[in-house]
Amino acid sequence: MIIKSLELLDYRNYHRLQMNFDRGTNILYGDNAQGKTNILESIYVCATTKSHRGSRDREMIRFDQEESHIRLFIERDAIEHKIDIHLKRNKTKGAAIDGIPIKKSSELMGMLNVVFFSPEDLTIIKNGPAERRHFIDMELCQLNRVYLHDISNYNKVVSQRNNLLKQSWYQESLKSTLDVWDEQLVRYGIRVIKEREKFIRQLNELIRPIHSKLSGGKEVLELRYEPGVTEEAFEETLFMRRENDLKLKTTSVGPHRDDMGFYIDNINVRKYGSQGQQRTAALSLKLAEIDLVKLFIKDTPVLLLDDVLSELDSFRQNYLLESISRIQTVITCTGLDEFINNRFNIDKVFKVKDGSIENQQQEVKNER
């Protein structure tokens, strides 16, 4: 799986852009705030329909414009495809695959598999559980359409149940309708729990050898699924908490309260690990994510690295660069020193300046 080319029109700080990518390593370099990350974001939007930064559609449209267009040409299983995203300031976005409009954004998921790695990912362990749930959901939604269906319905039911809990404060008769929503919540919630358990179990098998190498064989990293409630106890616990939910006007039970724990030799890394251990565990997680995607799709994902190398020491830089050597990668950085110093193969270089590609050049590959 590779990206062949990208076209932008009135996207972020780009008026018009067209760029062709190499099958190997593509470097976007330039000063900060020039638009490098915006290019990665546009690719991510084509893969997931969402911004990795959580931006709204209108925030991705160029200033003083009403619409924005992203067009991405990809190759998958030796077949070329075109993904079109049409962002509108005051309307729902439109999307099309090979010129055919799609009715639901979810139809796009899995068309292009990407792994996005930013400096913020290095803090995923010490941040709140919402970020770890987001990591699990975004990966599973790209890989498993059944999970995408189940988590989408589960989130809708949670939202509708919460609205009902608030309305019942004023209309007590509405409480009798909670049984209907609770039945759906349990049905979809149990499916979500089962898939998350399986996902973390598979991820565990991949992350252990990676972390062992990164730690010089000194540490054993284990991921643990920490569900808000088990599938066996879900229905009973939800019923027991109903009065409490009515008082708080929110749903307190279910996989929307899940977490994922990181343990080194049975010690909780989030609570007791050093900053170095947390960052190494986070890097292990992203590298294991790449391997898991390969396992699922029987192909390589596209890797997007947003100024990550500057956050890593030379040993971890080398390990990361070696790990991605056979994957199409788009990397942003402020300079090329890290790659030259590490004698890393560079296939194509783009200099980004003030919302434009100043020059594109094919680089001679360095010998490792």
Secondary structure as GFF3:
##gff-version 3
##sequence-region A 1 368
A	DSSP	beta_strand	2	11	.	.	.	ID=ss1
A	DSSP	beta_strand	14	20	.	.	.	ID=ss2
A	DSSP	beta_strand	25	29	.	.	.	ID=ss3
A	DSSP	alpha_helix	36	48	.	.	.	ID=ss4
A	DSSP	three_ten_helix	57	60	.	.	.	ID=ss5
A	DSSP	beta_strand	67	76	.	.	.	ID=ss6
A	DSSP	beta_strand	79	88	.	.	.	ID=ss7
A	DSSP	beta_strand	94	97	.	.	.	ID=ss8
A	DSSP	beta_strand	100	101	.	.	.	ID=ss9
A	DSSP	three_ten_helix	105	108	.	.	.	ID=ss10
A	DSSP	beta_strand	114	117	.	.	.	ID=ss11
A	DSSP	three_ten_helix	119	123	.	.	.	ID=ss12
A	DSSP	alpha_helix	129	143	.	.	.	ID=ss13
A	DSSP	alpha_helix	145	167	.	.	.	ID=ss14
A	DSSP	three_ten_helix	172	177	.	.	.	ID=ss15
A	DSSP	alpha_helix	178	214	.	.	.	ID=ss16
A	DSSP	beta_strand	221	226	.	.	.	ID=ss17
A	DSSP	alpha_helix	234	240	.	.	.	ID=ss18
A	DSSP	alpha_helix	242	248	.	.	.	ID=ss19
A	DSSP	three_ten_helix	255	257	.	.	.	ID=ss20
A	DSSP	beta_strand	259	264	.	.	.	ID=ss21
A	DSSP	beta_strand	267	268	.	.	.	ID=ss22
A	DSSP	alpha_helix	269	272	.	.	.	ID=ss23
A	DSSP	alpha_helix	275	297	.	.	.	ID=ss24
A	DSSP	beta_strand	302	306	.	.	.	ID=ss25
A	DSSP	three_ten_helix	309	311	.	.	.	ID=ss26
A	DSSP	alpha_helix	314	323	.	.	.	ID=ss27
A	DSSP	beta_strand	329	333	.	.	.	ID=ss28
A	DSSP	alpha_helix	337	341	.	.	.	ID=ss29
A	DSSP	beta_strand	348	352	.	.	.	ID=ss30
A	DSSP	beta_strand	357	362	.	.	.	ID=ss31
###
